[in-house]
Amino acid sequence: MAQKTTAPDAAPLGGAEFDAAFLPQTLRELEPGNDEAILRALSAVQDLEMPMERLIALRNERYPDSRPRYWGIVNFDLHSVKPRLFVFDVGSRQTVPYLCAHGKGSEGPTDDGIANVFSNVEGSNATSLGIYRCAETYSGHNGYSLRLDGLEETNSRARARAIVIHGADYVSEKFAEKHGRIGRSDGCPALDHKFSTTVIDQMKQGSLLLHWKTP
């Protein structure tokens, strides 16, 4: 995991009403629009302004009353040995990056740690690009996990495909050092077991997550 980065001072937080039932992890003191300044500042540090604008636009269109504290972008432009899930914390104005797997079907005929093929098809074992709403948690085959609902045509079958956030032994710095890449999932954004519970608890019940590849 890389070092946290902190955003420059943004507009001060203030009081506002919001849909508490939809987002129990919402920041109550956040005025509409103030989170956008923080998120833009944080994403600029990671050169992720374009995907962040997509997240903000979808939130404003579909869930205008939501104010999640945590937002996520997985940058699949990056090799899998690099931390590429960026969790943006509006409350602390910090960003924390994590190693994150892509699906084995996303490398096509290669095995080089770069995701180039994306699919929404059952059985493809590929990562699906697009925006997800982080939903409920459960304990399953991979332990503590977080269900994801795809909000776009490119990832609409996420729940049916069981695309979830979970921990995995094949996602670690040690694995990357040994193999020159981390392991691949069946399409899930799998994380290092050391950090998966933290990320799941931050993102659950309403945060937005984007799987991104520069067009």
C-alpha positions in Angstrom: 0.0 0.0 0.0 1.3 3.4 -0.9 1.4 6.5 1.3 -1.7 8.5 1.9 -2.1 11.8 0.1 -4.0 14.8 1.4 -6.0 17.3 -0.5 -5.4 21.1 -0.2 -7.9 23.0 1.8 -11.3 23.0 0.2 -14.6 24.7 1.0 -15.5 24.4 4.7 -18.0 21.7 5.7 -21.4 22.9 6.8 -24.8 21.6 7.8 -27.2 19.9 5.4 -30.1 17.5 5.2 -29.5 14.2 3.3 -31.0 10.8 2.7 -29.7 9.0 5.8 -31.5 5.8 5.0 -29.7 5.4 1.6 -26.3 6.2 2.9 -25.7 5.5 6.6 -22.0 6.4 6.3 -22.8 9.9 5.0 -21.2 13.0 6.4 -24.0 14.9 8.0 -22.1 18.1 8.1 -21.4 18.2 4.4 -23.2 20.9 2.4 -24.3 20.0 -1.1 -21.4 20.7 -3.5 -18.7 20.9 -0.9 -17.7 17.3 -1.3 -17.1 18.0 -5.0 -14.3 20.4 -4.3 -12.6 18.0 -2.0 -13.0 15.1 -4.4 -11.6 17.1 -7.4 -8.6 18.1 -5.4 -7.9 14.6 -4.3 -8.4 13.1 -7.7 -6.1 15.7 -9.4 -3.2 14.5 -7.3 -3.7 11.0 -8.8 -4.3 12.3 -12.3 -7.9 10.9 -12.1 -9.9 14.0 -12.7 -11.8 12.5 -15.7 -13.1 9.4 -13.9 -13.9 11.5 -10.8 -16.1 13.8 -12.9 -18.0 10.7 -14.1 -18.7 9.7 -10.5 -19.8 13.1 -9.4 -22.1 13.5 -12.4 -23.8 10.1 -11.8 -24.2 10.9 -8.1 -25.8 14.3 -8.9 -28.1 12.8 -11.5 -29.3 9.7 -9.7 -28.6 10.3 -6.0 -28.5 14.0 -5.5 -29.1 13.8 -1.7 -26.3 11.3 -1.1 -23.1 12.4 0.6 -20.8 9.3 1.1 -17.6 9.8 3.0 -15.7 7.3 0.9 -15.4 7.1 -2.9 -13.4 4.7 -5.0 -11.7 4.5 -8.4 -9.7 1.5 -9.7 -7.3 2.7 -12.4 -6.8 -0.2 -14.8 -4.4 1.9 -16.8 -1.8 0.8 -14.1 0.0 -2.6 -14.0 -1.2 -4.9 -11.3 1.9 -4.6 -9.2 1.0 -0.9 -8.5 -1.6 0.1 -6.0 -4.5 1.1 -8.3 -7.6 1.1 -6.1 -7.8 4.7 -4.8 -10.1 5.2 -1.8 -10.9 8.9 -1.4 -11.9 10.0 2.1 -13.9 13.2 2.0 -13.9 13.4 5.8 -10.1 13.4 6.3 -9.4 14.7 2.8 -7.0 11.9 2.2 -6.5 9.2 -0.5 -5.3 5.7 0.3 -4.2 3.4 -2.6 -4.4 -0.4 -2.5 -3.3 -3.3 -4.7 -6.4 -4.6 -6.6 -6.8 -7.6 -8.9 -8.5 -7.8 -12.3 -10.2 -10.8 -13.8 -8.1 -13.5 -15.5 -10.3 -13.0 -18.6 -9.1 -9.4 -18.8 -5.6 -10.2 -20.0 -6.7 -12.0 -23.2 -3.9 -14.3 -24.4 -1.2 -12.5 -22.3 -0.2 -12.9 -18.7 1.6 -9.6 -18.2 -0.3 -7.9 -15.3 -2.1 -5.5 -17.6 -5.9 -5.5 -18.0 -6.9 -5.0 -21.7 -10.1 -7.0 -22.2 -13.3 -6.1 -20.3 -16.6 -7.9 -20.4 -20.1 -7.9 -18.8 -20.7 -11.5 -19.9 -21.4 -14.4 -17.6 -18.4 -16.8 -17.6 -16.0 -14.4 -19.1 -14.0 -14.1 -15.9 -13.2 -10.6 -16.9 -13.4 -7.3 -15.2 -16.3 -5.0 -16.1 -15.7 -1.3 -16.5 -18.2 1.3 -15.2 -19.7 2.7 -12.0 -20.9 0.5 -9.2 -22.9 1.1 -6.1 -21.4 -0.7 -3.1 -24.2 -2.6 -1.4 -24.5 -5.1 1.4 -21.8 -7.3 3.0 -21.9 -11.1 3.5 -19.6 -13.9 4.5 -19.0 -16.4 1.7 -16.4 -18.6 0.0 -13.9 -15.7 0.0 -14.7 -14.6 3.6 -16.0 -11.1 4.3 -17.2 -9.6 1.0 -19.1 -6.7 -0.4 -21.7 -7.0 -3.1 -21.6 -4.6 -6.0 -24.5 -3.4 -8.2 -23.4 -2.2 -11.7 -25.1 1.0 -12.7 -24.2 1.1 -16.4 -24.6 -1.1 -19.4 -21.0 -2.2 -19.2 -21.4 -3.7 -15.7 -25.1 -4.3 -15.4 -24.7 -8.0 -14.6 -22.3 -7.5 -11.7 -24.6 -9.0 -9.1 -25.7 -11.9 -11.3 -22.0 -12.6 -11.9 -21.2 -12.4 -8.2 -18.7 -9.6 -8.8 -17.8 -8.5 -5.3 -15.0 -6.9 -3.2 -13.2 -9.6 -1.2 -9.8 -10.4 0.2 -7.4 -12.8 -1.6 -4.1 -14.5 -0.9 -2.9 -13.7 -4.4 -3.1 -10.0 -3.8 -0.1 -8.9 -1.8 3.3 -7.2 -2.2 5.0 -10.5 -1.5 3.1 -12.2 -4.4 3.9 -9.3 -6.7 7.6 -9.4 -5.9 7.7 -13.2 -6.6 5.7 -13.3 -9.8 6.1 -9.8 -11.3 2.3 -9.3 -11.0 -0.5 -10.1 -8.5 -2.9 -12.9 -9.1 -6.1 -12.7 -11.1 -9.7 -13.1 -9.9 -12.8 -14.3 -11.7 -13.6 -10.7 -12.4 -13.8 -9.3 -8.9 -11.7 -6.3 -7.6 -10.0 -8.5 -5.0 -7.8 -6.9 -2.4 -5.0 -7.9 0.0 -6.5 -9.6 3.1 -4.7 -7.1 5.3 -6.8 -4.3 4.0 -10.0 -5.8 2.6 -12.1 -5.5 5.8 -11.2 -1.8 6.2 -12.1 -1.0 2.6 -15.3 -3.0 2.7 -16.4 -1.3 5.9 -15.7 2.1 4.4 -17.4 1.5 1.1 -20.4 -0.6 2.1 -24.0 0.6 1.9 -23.9 3.3 -0.8 -20.4 4.5 -1.8 -19.7 4.7 -5.5 -16.8 2.8 -7.1 -15.6 3.2 -10.7 -13.6 0.6 -12.7 -11.7 2.9 -15.1 -9.6 2.5 -18.2 -8.7 5.6 -20.3 -10.7 5.4 -23.5 
